[in-house]
Amino acid sequence: MPQADATAGPGRPPSSIAELRAVAQPPEVRLRRNAEHWVASLYLRDLSPYLTWLLLRTRISANGVTGLMILVGWSTAAALLIPGIWGALLAVVLGQLQMLIDCCDGEVARWRRTSSPAGVFLDKVGHYTTEALIPIAIGIRAAAYPLEFPEDFLWTTLAMLLALLIVLNKALNDMVHVARANAGLSKLADTEGESAPRGGLVAKLRRAARFVPFHRLYHSVELTLIMLAAAVVGLFVGQPFVDRFVLIALVPLAFLALVGHFVAIMASRRVRA
């Protein structure tokens, strides 16, 4: 692997993609267990240095790139408001683009040495808001146009409940970091050993969940793929029936994922001194 150049920083763009990778994609980034989404590991980290290369030749800051990621995430949710398969397909493309830009903001920050708490905060804002807005858009999509109230309150209410469950589930991980910081404990390593339950029934259930990983359905990438699949099925079965079926199925599964996540945290080393 090429060695990181000590002269990397805000004053000089990278001279090659290999040099950029050495600085912006160190092993501790590529090997993160939870912070790296599967599409990043699959192909986006291979593409992101080329976009980062272009961004580093502009004056945009790392936080500015994160702001762009946020806007693309909101656009992903808005795309689902377009009825039919084209809105769902556009949402999938935008969801992938959001994840690509999400890779790039950190790479820009690492090259320019401008990583900051503000950048982490903005990144959280982007993912929390996107993953709350997408379920709301799914509910409006399930209600179908034109919206008729009070009849359609069922679908929009279910969507708001789904958004709440998803946000709470995401927040549990951040609550762990806050709890440890307030207790004066060190930051946890992003490894399987730190997050796995210590044994017993919870550990067995967690291993079983790997075969039916429904708890992973609630990221923006997975939600857009689900809605694209629903749109394809809807071409043959009819809409909004399929979208409504998907929404009804996602809510109890999200609740089960939330409860399971909470129990797994309490049974792990993460909240132990």
N, C-alpha and C positions, 0 to 999 in steps of 0.2 A: 504494500500500500504506500502511495506517496506520502512523504512527511509533510506535516503542516508547516507552512512558511511563517516565520516569526514576524515578517513584515506585513502580513495580512492585516487589514484594517480599513477605516473609512477613506483613506487617501489613495488606495490603489485597488483597481479591479483585478480579479484573478487572471492569470496568464493562460490558464488551461482549465478544462473541465476536471481533469484529474486533481489539480491543485485545489480547486473549489471543493471537490468531494472530500479531500483530506481534512480540510478545515471545517466545512459545514455539515459533514455527515460522519462524525467520529463514531467509533463502535458503541459508545454509551447511548447514542441516539438510535442507531440501527437495531440495537438489541433490546430496546425497552419492551417489556412484556405487555403493559396496559396502555401506555401512552401512544403506541404506534398502531394505527388502524390497519386491518388486514389488506386494504387496497393500497396503502402506502408501502407495506412490505412486498406486496405482489408486483406492483409496477410503478407507482407514483414516485417513489424515491429514485427510480431509474430515470424518470423524466424531469423531476423537479430541478436538478442542477442547470438544465438548459434554460428554463424560465428564470431561475435565480441569476444566471449569467446575464440575462437581459436586464433584469431589475437592478443589478448592481451598476449598470451603466446609465442609470437614471438617478435623480436626486430623491427618489422616494425612500422614506425611512422604513425600518422593519415594522414599526407600528402602523405606518401608512399601508403596508402590504396586508397587515392584519385587518385594518379597516376595510380594505378591498375584499378580503375573505368574508367579513361580516355581511357586506352588501350582496355578495354572491349567494351566501346562505339564505338571506331573506328573499332573494329572487327565486331560490329553489322552492321555497314554500309558496310564493306567489304563482309560480308556474303550475302548481297543482290546481289552481283555481280555473285554469283553462280546461273546459270539459273534454272528455274523450281521451284517446291514446296519445295525442300530440302534447298535451299538457304534461302527462306522466313521463313521456319520453324526454321532454325538455327538462323536467325536474331531475331525472337521472343524470343527464349531461351536466347540469349545473351543480348537482351534488358532488360529482366527481371533480369538477373544476374547483369547487370550494376546498376539497381535500388536497388538491394539488397546490393551491395557493397557501393552504395551511402548512404544507411542508416548506414552502418557500420563505415564509416570514421568519421562521427560526433560522433558516440557512443564511438569510440576509443579516440577521442579528449576530450570528456566530462569526460570519466573515468580517463584519464591521466592528465587532466587539461592542455591540450596543444592547445586549440582552438586559432586560430590566423587569422589575415587578409590574410596571405598567403594561408591558407586552404580554406577560402571563395573564394579567387581568383582562385585557382586551380579547385575548384568545378564549378565555372562559365565557366572556360576554357573547362572542360569536357562536360558540357551540350551544350554550344554554338557550339563547334566543331562537336560533335556527331550529333546534330540536323541540322547542315549545310551539313555534309557529307552524311547523309541518303538520302535527296532529290537528291543529285548528283548521288548517286548509283542507285536511282530509275530511273533517266534519262538514265543512261547507260544501265540499265536493259530494259527500254522501247525501246531503240534504237536496242537492240538485237545484238548478235554476229553473224558474224564479223561486226564490225562497219564500215560503209561506209559514207565517207564524200565527198561532202557537204550535202548529203541527210539527214544524222542523226544529223546534227547541230540543227534541230528543237527541237529534244527531249532533247539534252544536254543543249540547251539554255533555254528551259522551266524549266529544272531541276535547273539550276543556278538561274533563276528568283525566283523559289519556295524557294530555299535555302536563298536567300536574304530577301524575305518577312518574312520567319520564324525567321531569326536572328533579323531583325528589330522589329518584334513583341515582341520577348523576351527582346530586349534592352529597350523597352519603360518602363518596370517596373524598370529597373536599372536607367534609365534616371530620373525617379521620385525621387529616393533616392538621386541621385547626385544633382538634382535641390534643394531639400529640405535642403541638407547638405550645399550647397553653399549659401542658403538664411538664414542659421542659425536656421532652424527649427528642431524640434525633430524628431526622427525616428518614422515612422508610426507603429501602432499596426497592426498585420496581422488579421484584422477582417472585417466582411462584412460591418459594418457601415462606416469604413474609406474609402473603395473602391467603394461603391455604388454611382451612380449618385444622385444628390440632388433632382431630381424630373423632371417632364415634360416628353417629348417624349423620351429622351434618356433612362430614367429609365424604361419606358414601353417597349422599344425595348430590353433592357437588360433582363428584366423579360421574354420576349417572347423567347429570345435566349436560355433560360434554357430548352425549349422543343425541340429545334433543335440545340444542342451544337456543331456546326461544328467548332467553334473557338477552341475547345479542341482537334482537330485532329492532331496537329502538334508537339506533344511531341514524343520522340523516341519510346515510348511504343505504342502509337496509330498508328504511321506510320508503324511500323513493323506488327502490327495486320492487318492493312489495306492491306499491301502487301501480307500477308499470305492468306487473304480472296481472293485477286485478283488472287493469284497463284492457289487456289482451283477452282475458277470459270474458270480460264484459262485452266484447264484440260479438260473442256467440251466445252468452247467457242473457245479456241485457243489463243496462245500468238504470238507476243507481243501485240495483239489488246487490251486485258484487261488492261495490264500495261499502255499502252498509254492512254486509256480512263481515268484511275485513275489519271494519271499525269495531263491531260488536265482539269479534274474536280478540282483538288487540287489547281491549281494556282489562279483562280478567287476567290475561297473561302478563300484562304490565304490573298488575297488583301482585301476582305471584312472584314475579321477578324482584319487585321491591322488597317483599317480605323475605325472600330467600337471600337477597343481598345483605339485608340488615342482620339476619341470623348468621350468615357466613362471616361478616365483619366481627360480630361479637364472639364468635368461636375461634377467631384467628389471633395471631400475635399482634395485629395492627393496633389494637386498643389495650394492650397489656404493657405494663411498665417493664 
